[in-house]
Amino acid sequence: MTGLFSPGHYVYPMPEPMTLKMHLLIWEDFAVALALVLFVLWTILEQVRQSKHQSP
């Protein structure tokens, strides 16, 4: 979940320039965290929908 805050690396200047690898890893970390959050929300919504269809 902390990956959602990875773009925070760009808030303050770095003492040394970041390499392309560092940029890619920061954005990869963010994308994976976002995908995880979206998957969890989708799973919860699916369970809610199924429980509405099952209850009389």
C-alpha positions in Angstrom: 0.0 0.0 0.0 2.9 2.4 0.6 3.5 2.2 -3.2 0.7 4.7 -3.6 3.0 7.3 -2.1 6.0 6.4 -4.4 5.5 9.5 -6.6 6.3 11.4 -3.5 9.9 10.9 -4.5 9.4 13.8 -6.9 8.2 16.3 -4.2 11.7 17.1 -3.0 14.9 17.5 -5.0 17.3 14.6 -4.9 20.9 15.1 -4.0 21.9 13.1 -7.1 20.0 12.8 -10.4 17.8 9.7 -10.5 18.6 7.0 -13.1 16.1 5.7 -15.5 15.9 2.5 -13.5 14.9 4.5 -10.4 12.2 6.3 -12.3 10.9 3.0 -13.7 10.9 1.3 -10.3 9.1 4.3 -8.6 6.3 4.2 -11.2 6.2 0.4 -11.3 5.7 0.4 -7.5 2.9 2.9 -7.9 1.2 1.0 -10.7 1.3 -2.3 -8.7 -0.1 -0.7 -5.6 -2.9 1.0 -7.5 -3.7 -2.3 -9.3 -3.9 -4.1 -5.9 -6.3 -1.4 -4.4 -8.5 -1.6 -7.5 -8.6 -5.4 -7.3 -9.6 -5.3 -3.6 -12.3 -2.8 -4.3 -13.6 -4.8 -7.3 -13.6 -8.0 -5.1 -15.6 -6.2 -2.4 -18.1 -4.9 -4.9 -18.6 -8.3 -6.4 -19.3 -9.8 -3.0 -21.8 -7.1 -2.2 -23.6 -7.7 -5.5 -23.7 -11.5 -4.9 -25.0 -11.0 -1.4 -27.8 -8.8 -2.7 -28.9 -11.4 -5.3 -28.8 -14.3 -2.7 -30.8 -12.6 0.0 -34.7 -12.7 -0.4 
